[in-house]
Amino acid sequence: MSEKDSSSESSKKKPVPFESSDNTLGEQDDWHRNLVNRLAFASINEQRRARRWNVFFKGLLALYLLAILLLYWPGDWPKVDKLSGKHTALVELKGVISDESEASADTVIAGLQDAFEDTNTAGVILRINSPGGSPVQAGYIYNEIKRLRKKYPDTPVYAVVTDLCASGGYYVAAATDKIYVDKASIVGSIGVLMNSFGFVGSMEKLGVERRLYTAGESKGFLDPFSPSKESDIGHVRVLLENIHQQFIGAVKEGRGERLQDHPDLFTGLIWTGEESLELGLVDAIGSPGYVAREIIGEEDVVDFSQEPDLLERLTDRIGVALARGLSAFTAGGMATLR
């Protein structure tokens, strides 16, 4: 064998020192790349899952809100643009009468004005379900009904009571031409109240000292954390009596000789629809449908009630609930027809 062949053969048998090292490095690079790819895909998949759940929960919330919207959708009668021709106009007064509620003077008056101004309105039904509320707001509505009735003498307006027409609710009803009730309706409560709390005894037991600084002798009037004064109580009684007489005057003006001479009529008591009919507080038994069909003569009813949007109603109710809770702790409270 030649020397060249021998050297060639020996060279074939010699290991290549860096070959296995290069393969190892390549395998490590592949492993790193696979790991990065797996982490990247895992992150992408996680983001996709998060987006899917986000869409799912948003859809669920939308369905929930839609269900609430359908649940609280206003009455069965069509709104103003659904009917043409002669019709009976309907305006709702429901809930506590206050400037922060659905039964605020602004809301009810706007509906009444639209109803009277419509040339196709044959008569107006004011459907009432209210425990009363602010004497000021009730007085605004009362006066506006009188004004509209004078401006549109050929358009009658009737109050139709469902469950409750008490105090401020009845104040408003007294302005209408006639009042219709169900035999089980609750009517009356012609009186005024102002309520609050007294925490003086509790503070003494707890060792709490009240520090109230005022400018004006009566500025701390009826403070619930201070002992009551006879002079303050006397002043409140005069104030409530004045408002009560205003209430009585409005009822007498609206009802006239239909009222019976009964000693308990203006004491704040309540009666059923049947009893209130005997006392002259109402005129007849009848539902909104009956009044539209048999009294006004137009069975088609168009709802002119002013409805705030769902979000506004929700926020208003939350605000009213908070206001009611806080009002219990304000000094002296407010006079209410309830």
C-alpha positions, 0 to 999 in steps of 0.5 A: 500500500502506498504511503498516500493511500495509508495516510488517506485511510487513516484520515478517514478513521480520525474523528471530526472533533467539532461535528458533534458540538455543532449538532448539539448547538443546533439542537439547543437552538431548535429547542429554544425556538420551539419553547419560544413558539410554544410560549407565544402560541400559548399567550395568543390562545390565552388572549383569544380565550379572554376575548371569547369570555369578554364577548360572552359576558358582554352578551350576557349583560346585554341580554340581562338589560334587554330582559329588564327593559322588556319587563319594565316597558311602559303600558299596553296602550300605544304612544302618540305617533301610533294612532290617528283620529279621535282618541282618549289621552292617557297620562300617568301619575304613579309613585311618590310626588316629588321633583326627583321622581317619575311623578314630578310636576314637570313630568306630569304637566308635560304629559297633560299639556301634550294631551290637551294640545292634541286636536284629536284628544276627545278627553283626558284620563289622569291615571293615579297610583300615588301615596302623595308627596310634596305639597308644592309639586302636587299644587303645581299639577293641581293648578295646571289642570285648572288652567288647561281645563279653562283653556280647553273647555271642550276637553274633559279630564278624569282622574282614574284611581288604581290602587292608591290615591292618598294625600298629595295624589288626592290633592291632584285628583280633586282638580279633575272633572270627575274621579273614578275608583275601584271599589278596593282602591284606597282614597283620602289621607287629607292631611299633612305630616312632618317627620324626623328622629330624636337621638338625644337619649342615645347620645347621652348613653354613649357619652356623645356631645352635640356641638352646634353653632348657629347665627340666628336663634332658630337656625338649629330649628328641630335639630334631631341631635338637640332637645326639642323646644316647645317654641319649635314644636308650636311653630311647626304645628302652625306651619302644618296647619296652614298647609293643611288648610290650603289642602282642604281649600283645594279639595273643597274648590275641586269637589264642591257640593259633592263632598258630604259633611263628615267629621273625619273627612279632613282628619287624614283618614283613608277609605276604600273606593266604596266608602269614598263614594259615599263620602263624596270624595269620588264620583263613581266606580270605573276603570280607565278602559270603562271611562275611555269607552263609556264616558269619553266615548273613544275606546282608542287610548293614546299614552301621553305620559312622559317616560325617561329612558331606562338608564335615567330611571335607574339612576333616578331611583338610586338617587331617590332611595339615597335621598330618602335615606338621608332625609331621615337625618335632616333637621326637621324633615319636610312637610309632606302630603302623605 
